[in-house]
Amino acid sequence: MAELISVTISVLALSVSAVTAWLTLFRRGTVRMTQPTVIYFGPDTPRSRDESPLPKIYLRTLLFATSKRGRVVESMHVALSRNETHQNFNIWVYGDERLVRGSGLFVGEAGISANHHFLTPLDGSPFRFTEGRYRMQVFAQLLGNRERTMLFTQTLEISREMAAQLAEPDCGLYFDWGPDSSRYLPHVDKRPPLPNEDFLEMLNLTRRSKSRSGA
């Protein structure tokens, strides 16, 4: 009887060790993302007035791995479609205070929360956010996987009035998640224009001149 109990305990301990090893060492898992609290359609902020702003999709979310060993994200992109129109936003930039070009991001079990910016390719055809119902899909290419992984999909609609506002400079469309209505609530926001670089340079020169004369 005692021998049987000893063997049973040994088998259970071996089983627990095997499961633990599978979960920590062998199980690859995948990467998932939480539902974004905000989604943005609109122009990116150009570096200067001479540059035309690229169309951009922005969202904030948490990426996390389903395995303890974590996974590496090689790249991410957003696919946006409306009727027969399809556009990939393949330029991926992420971060909070400091933005970096996305490449080789390690995602652990605890996850990583950041802002994600997706822009159209520089050599692509001009894209505009017009009236209609859009299907947005977020994809990630995981290291070691042949096929890309779809992390998130959402249907969003741009009304005729909002499309007319988006045609104006510096206007962007925000979709904020409403917890009570369980849907995204859209609104258009107009950002202030970029400051004139020549004016700022003149202002700096004036300040320097005043400080020297005061000294």
VEXDREN-2710 file (C-alpha; in Angstrom, 1 decimal):
% VEXDREN-2710
k/r/px/py/pz
1/MET/0.0/0.0/0.0
2/ALA/2.8/2.4/0.9
3/GLU/4.6/1.5/-2.3
4/LEU/1.5/2.2/-4.4
5/ILE/1.1/5.7/-2.7
6/SER/4.8/6.4/-3.3
7/VAL/4.5/5.5/-7.0
8/THR/1.3/7.6/-7.4
9/ILE/3.0/10.6/-5.9
10/SER/6.0/10.2/-8.1
11/VAL/3.8/9.9/-11.2
12/LEU/1.9/13.1/-10.2
13/ALA/5.1/15.0/-9.6
14/LEU/6.5/13.9/-12.9
15/SER/3.2/15.0/-14.6
16/VAL/3.3/18.4/-13.0
17/SER/7.0/18.8/-14.0
18/ALA/6.2/17.9/-17.6
19/VAL/3.2/20.3/-17.8
20/THR/5.3/23.1/-16.3
21/ALA/8.2/22.4/-18.7
22/TRP/5.7/22.5/-21.6
23/LEU/4.2/25.8/-20.5
24/THR/7.5/27.5/-19.8
25/LEU/9.9/26.0/-22.3
26/PHE/8.2/24.3/-25.2
27/ARG/4.8/26.1/-25.7
28/ARG/5.2/28.9/-28.1
29/GLY/1.8/30.5/-27.7
30/THR/0.9/33.6/-29.7
31/VAL/0.4/37.3/-29.3
32/ARG/-2.9/39.0/-28.7
33/MET/-4.0/42.6/-28.2
34/THR/-6.6/44.3/-26.1
35/GLN/-9.4/46.3/-27.6
36/PRO/-8.1/49.8/-28.3
37/THR/-9.7/52.6/-26.3
38/VAL/-9.2/55.1/-29.1
39/ILE/-8.8/54.8/-32.9
40/TYR/-7.7/57.7/-35.1
41/PHE/-8.2/58.2/-38.9
42/GLY/-6.6/61.3/-40.3
43/PRO/-3.4/63.0/-41.4
44/ASP/-0.1/62.5/-39.7
45/THR/1.9/65.5/-38.4
46/PRO/4.5/66.4/-41.0
47/ARG/8.0/67.5/-40.0
48/SER/7.6/70.8/-41.8
49/ARG/5.1/72.8/-43.8
50/ASP/6.7/71.8/-47.1
51/GLU/5.8/68.1/-46.5
52/SER/2.4/66.7/-47.3
53/PRO/1.0/64.8/-44.3
54/LEU/0.5/61.0/-44.9
55/PRO/-2.8/59.3/-44.0
56/LYS/-2.5/57.7/-40.6
57/ILE/-4.3/55.2/-38.4
58/TYR/-3.5/55.5/-34.7
59/LEU/-4.5/53.3/-31.8
60/ARG/-3.5/52.6/-28.2
61/THR/-3.5/49.0/-27.0
62/LEU/-1.8/46.3/-24.9
63/LEU/0.1/43.5/-26.7
64/PHE/0.7/40.4/-24.6
65/ALA/1.9/36.9/-25.2
66/THR/-0.1/33.8/-24.3
67/SER/3.1/31.8/-23.3
68/LYS/5.6/32.5/-20.5
69/ARG/8.5/32.5/-22.9
70/GLY/7.0/35.4/-24.9
71/ARG/7.1/36.1/-28.6
72/VAL/8.9/38.4/-31.0
73/VAL/6.8/40.6/-33.3
74/GLU/8.8/41.2/-36.6
75/SER/6.3/43.7/-38.0
76/MET/2.7/45.0/-37.7
77/HIS/0.4/46.6/-40.2
78/VAL/-3.2/47.7/-40.6
79/ALA/-5.4/46.6/-43.5
80/LEU/-8.3/49.0/-44.3
81/SER/-11.0/48.1/-46.8
82/ARG/-14.1/49.8/-48.0
83/ASN/-16.2/48.2/-50.7
84/GLU/-13.6/47.4/-53.4
85/THR/-11.0/49.7/-52.1
86/HIS/-8.1/48.2/-50.0
87/GLN/-5.2/50.0/-48.4
88/ASN/-2.4/48.7/-46.3
89/PHE/-0.9/51.0/-43.7
90/ASN/2.5/49.3/-43.5
91/ILE/4.7/51.9/-41.9
92/TRP/4.6/51.0/-38.2
93/VAL/5.8/53.4/-35.5
94/TYR/5.2/52.8/-31.8
95/GLY/6.0/54.3/-28.4
96/ASP/4.8/56.8/-25.8
97/GLU/7.0/59.8/-25.3
98/ARG/9.6/58.6/-27.8
99/LEU/8.5/57.0/-31.0
100/VAL/10.6/54.4/-32.8
101/ARG/10.2/52.5/-36.0
102/GLY/8.6/49.1/-35.2
103/SER/10.8/46.1/-35.8
104/GLY/11.7/43.1/-33.6
105/LEU/9.5/44.0/-30.6
106/PHE/9.6/41.4/-27.8
107/VAL/6.2/40.9/-26.2
108/GLY/6.2/39.1/-22.8
109/GLU/3.5/37.5/-20.8
110/ALA/2.9/40.7/-18.8
111/GLY/2.4/42.6/-22.1
112/ILE/3.5/46.0/-23.4
113/SER/1.2/49.0/-23.6
114/ALA/2.1/51.7/-26.2
115/ASN/0.7/54.0/-28.9
116/HIS/0.8/52.5/-32.4
117/HIS/0.9/54.7/-35.5
118/PHE/0.4/53.2/-39.0
119/LEU/1.0/55.2/-42.1
120/THR/0.6/54.5/-45.8
121/PRO/3.8/53.8/-47.9
122/LEU/5.6/56.8/-49.2
123/ASP/5.5/55.6/-52.9
124/GLY/1.8/54.5/-52.7
125/SER/-1.1/56.2/-54.4
126/PRO/-2.8/59.0/-52.5
127/PHE/-5.4/57.7/-50.0
128/ARG/-8.3/59.7/-48.5
129/PHE/-10.7/58.8/-45.8
130/THR/-14.1/59.2/-47.5
131/GLU/-17.7/58.4/-46.6
132/GLY/-18.5/54.7/-46.1
133/ARG/-18.2/51.7/-43.9
134/TYR/-14.7/50.5/-43.3
135/ARG/-13.3/47.2/-42.1
136/MET/-10.1/47.7/-40.1
137/GLN/-7.8/44.7/-39.4
138/VAL/-4.6/44.7/-37.4
139/PHE/-2.0/42.1/-38.4
140/ALA/1.3/41.0/-36.8
141/GLN/4.1/38.9/-38.3
142/LEU/5.5/36.7/-35.5
143/LEU/9.0/35.4/-35.6
144/GLY/8.9/31.7/-36.6
145/ASN/5.4/31.8/-38.1
146/ARG/4.9/31.6/-41.8
147/GLU/1.4/33.1/-41.7
148/ARG/0.6/36.5/-40.3
149/THR/-1.6/36.7/-37.2
150/MET/-4.8/38.9/-37.1
151/LEU/-4.9/40.6/-33.7
152/PHE/-7.9/42.8/-34.1
153/THR/-10.8/43.6/-36.5
154/GLN/-13.4/46.3/-36.3
155/THR/-16.0/47.8/-38.5
156/LEU/-16.1/51.6/-38.4
157/GLU/-18.3/54.1/-40.4
158/ILE/-17.5/57.6/-41.7
159/SER/-20.7/59.7/-42.3
160/ARG/-21.0/62.2/-45.1
161/GLU/-20.7/65.1/-42.6
162/MET/-17.6/63.7/-41.1
163/ALA/-16.1/63.0/-44.5
164/ALA/-16.6/66.6/-45.5
165/GLN/-14.9/67.8/-42.3
166/LEU/-12.0/65.4/-43.0
167/ALA/-11.5/67.1/-46.3
168/GLU/-10.4/70.2/-44.5
169/PRO/-6.7/70.6/-43.4
170/ASP/-5.6/69.4/-40.0
171/CYS/-8.8/67.5/-39.3
172/GLY/-8.8/64.0/-37.9
173/LEU/-11.5/61.5/-36.9
174/TYR/-11.4/59.9/-33.4
175/PHE/-13.3/56.8/-32.4
176/ASP/-13.6/56.6/-28.6
177/TRP/-14.8/53.4/-27.0
178/GLY/-18.1/53.9/-25.1
179/PRO/-18.3/51.3/-22.3
180/ASP/-22.1/51.9/-21.8
181/SER/-23.0/51.7/-25.4
182/SER/-20.4/49.0/-26.2
183/ARG/-19.4/50.8/-29.4
184/TYR/-17.0/53.3/-30.8
185/LEU/-18.3/56.9/-30.7
186/PRO/-16.8/59.1/-33.5
187/HIS/-16.0/62.8/-33.4
188/VAL/-13.9/65.1/-35.6
189/ASP/-11.2/67.2/-34.1
190/LYS/-9.2/70.0/-35.7
191/ARG/-5.6/70.2/-34.6
192/PRO/-3.8/73.6/-34.6
193/PRO/-1.6/74.2/-37.6
194/LEU/2.2/73.7/-37.4
195/PRO/4.0/76.8/-36.2
196/ASN/5.8/78.8/-38.9
197/GLU/9.5/77.8/-38.6
198/ASP/10.7/81.2/-39.9
199/PHE/8.6/83.0/-37.3
200/LEU/10.0/80.8/-34.5
201/GLU/13.5/81.5/-35.7
202/MET/12.9/85.2/-35.7
203/LEU/11.3/85.0/-32.3
204/ASN/14.4/83.2/-30.9
205/LEU/16.7/85.8/-32.4
206/THR/14.6/88.6/-30.9
207/ARG/14.7/86.9/-27.5
208/ARG/18.5/86.5/-27.7
209/SER/18.9/90.1/-28.7
210/LYS/16.8/91.3/-25.8
211/SER/18.7/89.1/-23.3
212/ARG/22.0/90.4/-24.5
213/SER/20.9/94.1/-24.4
214/GLY/19.5/93.6/-20.9
215/ALA/22.8/92.1/-19.7
END
